Amino acid sequence: MKNLRKIIALFAFIFVAGICITVITVNTSLNKTEVTKETVEIQKDTLYLLKAEKKTV
């Protein structure tokens, strides 16, 4: 009976630790806003260059 309780406690600990790690990982990845701003700026620069290239041709 003691072994069964140890196994259940270990499983519960691993389950709770996995949930905590997943929540922390998702929160840190959602808090990164600088990457999306850089991507938008690059797209705007590329569109500007394409429009300028069409005007010269």
Buried (B, 14 or more C-beta within 10 A) or exposed (E): EEEEEEEEEEEEEEEEEEEEEEEEEEEEEEEEEEEEEEEEEEEEEEEEEEEEEEEEE
